[in-house]
Amino acid sequence: MYFRDVIGQEEIKERLRQMVAEGRIPHALLFDGPEGCGSLPMALAFARYICCTGEKGTDACGKCPSCVKFNKLAHPDLHFVFPVVKKGSSKIVCDDVVKQWREFILRQPYFSYNDWTLDLSPDNKQAMIYADEGDEIIRKLSLKSYESDYKVMVVWLPEKMNANCSNRLLKIIEEPPAKTVFILVTENAEAVLGTIYSRTQHIHFHGIDTNSLTQAMMREFPMLSEADARAYARLSKGNILRARELARNSDEDSQNLSQFIRCMRGAYTIANFSAQKKVEKQDALIDLKTWSEEMAKIGRERQKQFFAYSQRLIRENFIMNMQQPELNYLSTAESAFSSKFFPFINTRNVESFMKEFDLAERHIEQNANGRMVFFDLALKCILLFKR
Ligand SMILES: [Zn+2]
């Protein structure tokens, strides 16, 4: 991981480079940012930069012996502390799974606590940093540094650390060995031991900026249009893990959208029919009935997704009606539909629309007959368009 591989967060990169250039590297840093913002990749890039013994520009040189070892994250002066999963009652420390950890990061440096836990333990046991890790931290830091000026210890998710271990880490941070840098990477600063928090220099991360995340998404998903990549970047609030999930779900979303459009179109046609258009009204009613039958068959999970999706789209259209385009998070296809649909979602009916979708969802959860629930929902929509 180099600075150039970290998506966005340019100001933070600059600040970290500055620290190195001025020889003012704090002995304990806390990278504090939400999931998917890239704080761990940044810690890895910074550790590489600190340890690089070659010609450093805006990034580590990539050629020196230190950089070569960093390619495999197997530098003797780079230490990791991270949550692990206990199997039975036997003792476990990070070094027992460090090989798996390195491979995991090298495959994909942007991941969540859940992703890592699942990799460790498919039965999804909680991972944490156990008391025994305290001895390990002390042992590792008492080692002489091999080849770099600095030893770097990256602590991923100190909020998952056992209290005993936290207290021992605190002691070391209070009286740090020379030329040792701690980089604590937290997603929940409030859960970090207060005394550790107050003794670290804080670097606050926000979500990844929209432009950088959009570009990254287009590189990762070559089929994605720029408009959709941008929509996912914004919708995810700069969380790349969420943005990826949205891109992967976009197939389902396009189905949700066409199902939603069909329901709204039918309901609207019936609500606004005039005597001359009797046939159209009949056709619309028949289609709504077919729609309900189809919706009844898609399975409970997809039905629930449809309800959540529809409520989001109604909310987005209401916001559009409020003329607040900067608050809108829509894909290209959604925008195209909404640009015509939004005038019909207004202060008079928005709440009732949300309520009806919510109610339908609850009925589905209570095992009501799907055809009835969806047809009933369509009829309610007719009334709401009539208002
Ligand atoms: Zn180097």
Residues whose N, C-alpha, C, O or C-beta is under 5 A from the ligand:
A	BS01	ZN	C52 T53 G54 A60 C61 G62 K63 C64 C67
